[in-house]
Amino acid sequence: MPTLQYVQPTEGQKELMQKFRDKYETLLNDINGMEINQSRGLSLAKTKLEESAMWLNKAITEND
C-alpha cells in the first residue's frame, strides 16, 4: 500500500540502493565529462536521471 511517510530501508535495501547510486553517479560523471554545450535538453537529462534514482529508491523500499 502506498504511503507518504518515510520508510526506513532494511540493510539489504540500503546495499542495493547504494549499488545503483554508484551506477547513477558514474553515468552523471560521464554526462558531465561530455564536450557538449549547456542546454535545456542537457539540464532535463540530468534532472530525469536524478528523478529516476529517486523513483528506484522508492521502488526498492516498497518491495519486500
Long-range contacts (C-beta under 8 A, 24 or more apart in sequence): 2-62, 7-61, 7-62, 9-57, 9-60, 9-61, 13-60, 13-61, 16-60, 17-56, 17-57, 17-60, 20-53, 20-56, 20-57, 20-60, 21-53, 24-49, 24-52, 24-53
